[in-house]
Amino acid sequence: MSVNFDTQLAFHILNGFFEDHSYVKNFEASDADTTIFEALPTGPNEAEYPHLARWYNHIATTQGLNAKAAAASSAGGAAAAEDEDEIDLFGSDDEEVDEEAEKLKAERLAEYAAKKANKPKVTAKSMVTLDVKPWDDETNMEELEKAVRIIKMDGLLWGQSKLVAVGFGIKKLQINLVVEDDKVSIDDLQEQIQSLEEYVQSTDVAAMQKI
């Protein structure tokens, strides 16, 4: 297989090609890479052709090729080998990218991305049961519950409640609530409830589950 190059033009074209490709064909080095490598009359200047130079040095290392030897023998090699088809990076063969297929693929990917972006985000929520403990048996539990329910937060929904005896005539308020996890911090909510110092001694999370 032979390839003949006009050096400057070839370097310019190949540098652009290897900006988006690691190898001549597919995703690993092949005989095509060796043929192109040996056809280059000199090694590419890294400052002018960085992408080509990267590929050139990589092929020299991985394929055990000597860059100077290849440059010195490239003319003879190109003249001697004429029994195979030439490699045309920009011609039409079985490896050529089907532009219409790629365009269709890009359109479908764009449509998928748009649908995914417009799809409503699932809001993560938790159901929580809080125990709210009063100071003593003389605490007005009805007023305590009213004070708790007055607390408003975006993403907070109060639910049912009940009084649970804890001993010595003392009852605690056990109240259910639903929170949006991204909006409501249970720690912050407990701090707000515990700030009702006239009624509340402490709070505990009795239960929590994702919904």
N, C-alpha and C positions, 0 to 999 in steps of 0.2 A: 504494500500500500504506500502511495507516495503523496506528498503534499509540497507544493511550491509556494513560496511567500515573497511578496514585496515587503521587506522587513518593517519599515515604519508603519505602513498601513496595517500589516498583520498584527504588530504589537498593539496598535490602537484598538483594533477590532477585538482581539483576544482579551485585552485588559477589560473592556466593557463586558465581554461574555463571562469572564471569571469573577466579575463583581457579584453575580447572582448564582454562580455555579461552582461547585467544588471540583468537578471532573468534566471531561468532555461528554460522557454519556452516563446516565443513571447516577448512582450514588456511591460508586467505588471506582478505583483506578482500573483501566482496561488497556488493551493494545492501542486503542485510539489515542490515549494520553501519551503513550510512549512514542507513537508516530509523530504527533504534533511536537512533542518535546525535541525529538531528534531532528525535526525539520527546521527548527528555529536556528538561524545562523549564529546568533550570539545570545547570551543570557540577557534578560530584560533589565533595564535600569529600574531599581526599586522606587526611586523618587518619581519617575515619570509614569511607570506602569506598576503600581503597588499590587493590584489584584493578580496580574499575570505573574509577577515575581513571586508572590506567595505560592501560587500553583506550581510554578517552575521549580522552586526550591523543594516543595513538598514531594513532587514526583521524583526529583533527583534523589531525595533521601529514601523514600519508601520503595522505589523501584531499583535502587542500587545503580543509578545512572550517573555518569560523570558529566557535569555540565560543559566543561571545556572540551572534552573529547567529542561530545555530541556536536558542539558547535564546529569543531574542526572537520568532522567527517560528514556533516549534514549535506554538503553539496554533492559529494560522491554517492552518498546513500540515496539522495533524491534522484540522481541520474540513473542509478542502477536498478531501482525498483519501479517497474511500470506494469506489473502483471496483475495488480489489484485495483479496485475502484479507489478514487481519491476521496478523502474526507472533505465534505463541504459542510461547514458549521451552519451555513445559512441556506442550504439547498433543501429539497424535499426528499425525505426518505422515511423509513418506517419509524424513526425516532423523532421526527419533526412534531412539534406541539401543534395540536389541532386548535387553532385560534378560536373557532366557533365553540368548541367544547369547553375551552377554558373560560370563554366569555359567559357561557351558560352556567358554568359552575360558579363563577364569581357572582352572577346575578342571584342564584339560588342561595348562596351563602349570605348575601346581603339581605335577602328576604327573610331568611331564618334569623339573622341578627336583629332585624327590625321587629319581628314578631316576638322574639325573646325580650327585647327591650320594652315593648308595649304590654307584655303580659303582667297582670297585677301581681305585685310582690306579696307573698304569703306572710302575714303578720304573726310573729311568734308571741304566744300568750301563755300565761301561767294562772292556775287557780290556786289561791292561797287561803289558808285558814289561820287567822291571828288570834292569839290569846291576849286579852287586855286585862291586866290585873289592877284592882283598885287598892287604895291604901288600907282600908279596913271595912268592917261591916256597916259603917255609917255612911259610906260613900253613896251618893245618889246615882245608881246605875243607869237610870233612864236619862239623866242629864249627861252622864259620861258617854253613852252611846250617841246622843245627839251631837255632842262635841266632836266625836270621832267622825261621824258621817258628814259633818260640815266641811271636812278636809276634802278639797278638790284638786285633782291632778289630771293632766291630759293623759289618757290611756288607763285611767283607774275607774273601775265600776264596782260599787259596793253591792254585796249580796245579802243573804239571810244571816240572821244572828240568833244567838240564844245565850241564856245565863247558865253557867255551870258552877255547881257548888264545889268549893275547894276546902272547906272546913272552917270551924269556929264561926259559922254564920256568914262567912265571906263567900261571895260569888264573883266569878270572873266573866267578862264578856268574851264570847267566842264568836267571831264574825268572819264571814266568807267574803272574798273579793276576787275579781279578775283584773289582771294587769297586762298591758302590752310591754313585753320585756325590753324593747328598745327605748321606751319612754319613761317607765317607772322603775325606780330603784326601791326595793323593799326596805333596805337600810334607811333610806331617806324618809320613807313613809313612817317607819317605826320611830324615827327621831321626832317627826312632827306630832305623832300621837303622844309620845312620852313628854313632849313639851306642854301637854295639858296637865301641868303639875297639880292642879287643884283636885283632879280626879284620878290620874293614872300614876301607878307606882312603877310598872314595867310592862313590856310586851315580849311575846315569844312567837316564833313561827311554829304552829302546831302541825301544819301539813302544807305541802306544795307539790304541784304536779303540772307538767306541760299539757296544753290542750291545743 
